[in-house]
């Protein structure tokens, strides 16, 4: 299985870039993982929220294929503990999912088209985090999930 994380815009803060690079390096030992940064929209002040979500949807769809399983990181998604998330990933691997694509949307979330295409929605927390931080938090949780699956001592229950 391959896992990709699609995000809108670049990671700006150096401390987040450093953390992301750390977990990208660690994940190489477990899975084919790719972080894909989609160019942020320009001149969004002239767009309504719906127009912005529609344009972002076009960009997202350019980066996924019809066989990819799309999972949205969404505040209204299912919440899992780290143990449950590792089980979720394990089920996807056992189901022979070839490419699992997680997506962090823009500032207004996703268009209805993207919601319709998604297989699942996951929430990292009931709290709201910046889109920049979500990247690091999510990658750490993917790493944690694989250490749980391998029985390694990173996660403590």
PLY file of the C-alpha trace (Angstrom):
ply
format ascii 1.0
element vertex 157
property float x
property float y
property float z
element edge 156
property int vertex1
property int vertex2
end_header
0.00 0.00 0.00
1.06 3.57 -0.66
-0.09 6.53 1.45
-0.17 10.12 0.23
-1.06 13.29 2.08
-2.39 16.07 -0.17
-2.27 19.57 1.28
-3.17 23.00 -0.09
-0.23 25.39 0.07
3.33 25.13 1.30
4.46 24.56 4.87
5.79 27.97 5.87
7.22 27.61 9.37
10.70 26.13 9.62
9.97 24.22 12.83
7.06 22.48 11.10
9.18 21.75 8.02
11.78 20.16 10.30
9.19 18.00 12.06
7.61 16.94 8.77
11.01 16.01 7.34
11.73 13.96 10.48
8.57 11.88 10.11
8.92 11.55 6.33
12.33 9.99 6.93
10.99 7.69 9.65
8.00 6.57 7.55
10.31 5.30 4.77
11.04 2.28 6.99
7.37 1.25 7.01
5.50 2.43 3.93
5.73 4.31 0.66
4.61 7.73 1.93
4.41 10.92 -0.10
3.53 14.49 0.90
2.04 16.45 -2.00
1.74 20.22 -1.69
-0.85 21.68 -4.06
-0.23 25.29 -5.07
-2.42 27.67 -3.10
-5.02 29.68 -5.02
-4.19 33.29 -5.82
-6.57 36.28 -5.64
-9.11 34.50 -3.47
-10.64 37.75 -2.19
-12.71 37.95 -5.38
-14.05 34.41 -4.89
-16.93 33.23 -2.74
-16.30 30.34 -0.34
-18.06 27.96 -2.73
-16.02 29.16 -5.71
-12.81 28.73 -3.74
-13.79 25.20 -2.67
-14.68 24.33 -6.28
-11.31 25.56 -7.58
-9.49 23.66 -4.83
-11.50 20.54 -5.76
-10.20 20.80 -9.34
-6.65 20.90 -8.00
-7.26 17.94 -5.69
-8.80 15.85 -8.49
-5.73 16.46 -10.66
-3.65 14.59 -8.07
-5.80 11.49 -7.61
-6.74 8.60 -9.86
-10.03 6.73 -10.03
-8.54 3.79 -8.13
-7.21 5.87 -5.23
-9.11 5.65 -1.97
-9.71 9.22 -0.79
-9.90 10.05 2.93
-10.66 13.60 4.03
-9.18 15.07 7.18
-12.32 16.85 8.25
-13.58 18.25 11.55
-16.80 16.24 11.14
-14.99 12.96 10.50
-14.64 9.90 12.69
-12.29 10.24 15.64
-9.89 7.43 16.44
-7.43 6.77 19.20
-3.91 6.00 17.99
-4.60 2.28 18.50
-7.84 2.50 16.52
-6.11 4.43 13.73
-3.44 1.74 13.46
-6.27 -0.79 13.13
-7.88 1.37 10.44
-4.65 1.39 8.42
-4.19 -2.34 8.95
-7.71 -3.02 7.60
-6.90 -0.96 4.50
-3.73 -2.97 3.94
-5.56 -6.28 4.44
-8.23 -5.10 1.98
-5.43 -4.62 -0.57
-6.00 -0.88 -0.96
-3.25 0.17 -3.36
-3.18 3.91 -2.70
-4.72 5.64 0.31
-4.85 9.40 -0.18
-5.53 11.65 2.80
-6.42 15.28 2.04
-6.23 18.46 4.09
-8.51 21.01 2.44
-8.31 24.74 2.19
-9.54 27.26 4.77
-13.24 26.56 4.04
-13.05 22.79 3.84
-14.14 20.77 0.83
-16.64 21.13 -1.98
-19.56 18.72 -2.14
-17.85 17.03 -5.12
-14.86 16.14 -2.95
-17.12 14.88 -0.15
-18.96 12.71 -2.68
-15.69 11.19 -3.95
-14.32 10.43 -0.47
-14.41 6.93 1.00
-13.99 8.20 4.59
-13.65 11.29 6.73
-11.31 11.41 9.72
-10.94 14.05 12.41
-7.69 14.46 14.30
-9.44 16.21 17.19
-12.49 18.19 18.22
-10.07 21.09 18.56
-9.16 23.19 15.55
-5.54 23.26 14.42
-3.87 25.32 11.72
-3.60 23.55 8.38
0.17 23.86 8.74
0.19 21.95 12.04
-2.23 19.27 10.88
0.41 18.06 8.41
2.90 17.33 11.16
0.32 15.88 13.56
-1.08 13.56 10.90
2.33 12.31 9.79
3.31 11.61 13.39
0.10 9.60 13.82
0.80 7.55 10.67
4.29 6.83 12.02
2.84 5.95 15.44
0.30 3.63 13.78
3.03 1.67 12.03
5.11 1.35 15.19
1.99 -0.02 16.92
1.43 -2.51 14.10
5.07 -3.63 14.31
4.98 -3.90 18.12
7.72 -1.32 18.53
8.11 0.66 21.78
7.23 4.16 20.44
3.59 4.11 21.64
2.71 3.56 25.31
-0.77 2.52 26.41
0 1
1 2
2 3
3 4
4 5
5 6
6 7
7 8
8 9
9 10
10 11
11 12
12 13
13 14
14 15
15 16
16 17
17 18
18 19
19 20
20 21
21 22
22 23
23 24
24 25
25 26
26 27
27 28
28 29
29 30
30 31
31 32
32 33
33 34
34 35
35 36
36 37
37 38
38 39
39 40
40 41
41 42
42 43
43 44
44 45
45 46
46 47
47 48
48 49
49 50
50 51
51 52
52 53
53 54
54 55
55 56
56 57
57 58
58 59
59 60
60 61
61 62
62 63
63 64
64 65
65 66
66 67
67 68
68 69
69 70
70 71
71 72
72 73
73 74
74 75
75 76
76 77
77 78
78 79
79 80
80 81
81 82
82 83
83 84
84 85
85 86
86 87
87 88
88 89
89 90
90 91
91 92
92 93
93 94
94 95
95 96
96 97
97 98
98 99
99 100
100 101
101 102
102 103
103 104
104 105
105 106
106 107
107 108
108 109
109 110
110 111
111 112
112 113
113 114
114 115
115 116
116 117
117 118
118 119
119 120
120 121
121 122
122 123
123 124
124 125
125 126
126 127
127 128
128 129
129 130
130 131
131 132
132 133
133 134
134 135
135 136
136 137
137 138
138 139
139 140
140 141
141 142
142 143
143 144
144 145
145 146
146 147
147 148
148 149
149 150
150 151
151 152
152 153
153 154
154 155
155 156
